[in-house]
Amino acid sequence: MAFCRAKTKSGRQCTRVAIKNRLCTQHDAIRASHSSHQKKGRKPRAGSAAAKALKTAETKTKFLAGFGQIATVTGAAEHAKVSRRVHYLWLEDDADYAAAFTQAQLEANDRLESEARRRAVAGVNEPVYYQGEVVGTVKKHSDTLLIFLLKGAMPDKYRDRHELTGAGGGPIETSSIDLEALSIDTLRRIKKEMAAAKRARASA
């Protein structure tokens, strides 16, 4: 998988997947628009289809860059000054944008994991106050984040285990139920409870 050869406005290498011309969708659209109007010796006319396409490509690039940093659709939408709905329309209508967004999600996940690791292992300095003034700092680590990192990295070793036993640690005793002897109301209640339990397991 090749990555875009272009650079962002901040001078950093673009990390989105290259689709054509060794560029991502947004940078290729910007290149094509600039190239077309450079040949004509003028910029796209305001309100023209070319100008709108260029603006859309730049906005998509800004949204994806924002998502890679912020890791939320709402935050990225505010960064790019578009609504969340526009982003979801892009996902439906533009396969290249959808692929680029998947890459941005991976970047965002890496940033979140790196931050969680920093807080769990390296720790963060928190201010110490005395009589309303900062008199120093103390380094604190997050045991909770460390637990989640261990579960994610080695689930077979650190996953939660639940063992059910009967009285005195013995096996659970079961008995058969004569469904025909139960009332309709009881059967409905059992069915309702089973459905609720199934939904709870699915959302866990």
Phi, psi and omega in degrees: 000124181265151179249159182300138181270354183282168177244150180283175180297334179278358179093359180276154178291133178293136183251011179277161183289134178283132181257311179210155181054028181059028179231155173285173183303313185293314181290328178291322178295320179295317180298315182297319181293315179298317182297317181298318185274339173293324179295326180275351179075022179208162178276162179301138178291134181304130180089351180284166180298321180295318180295320179294319179296319179296316179298318179296317180298318179294322179292320177298317179299317180294320178297312182296320178296319179294320180295321179299331181270319189266328176072018173225146180295319180298314180296319180293323179295319177295321180297319182270355180061046174226168178275159177300324182299321180299318179301315181291330174293320177300318180299323181284323190263342187232102182296324179294321178295320179300319179294320179294324179292323176300319177295320179296324177297319178297318178297316180296318179298320179297320179295318179296318180294321179296320179292320178297319179296320179298315182291327182279318187263303182284327181085166178232147179276124177247140183292148175249125183255145173219118182055042175082002181238147178284122182247357180169190178225158176226136182274128180238143178245153180257107177293326181297314178296323179297320178298314180296321179296319179294320179294323180288322183281323182225069184298325181295330183269324189246007180291156179291137178241135179234125180239127180258132178227164178270198181299135178068019179082005181276183180292156179282129179276134179238157178218151180280153181241132177276098184296330182293337182275350181276150179284163179298319180297319179294318179297320178295320179295318179296318179298320180294318180293321178295320179294321179295319178296322179295319178294323180295319178294323181292327182271353182287000000 
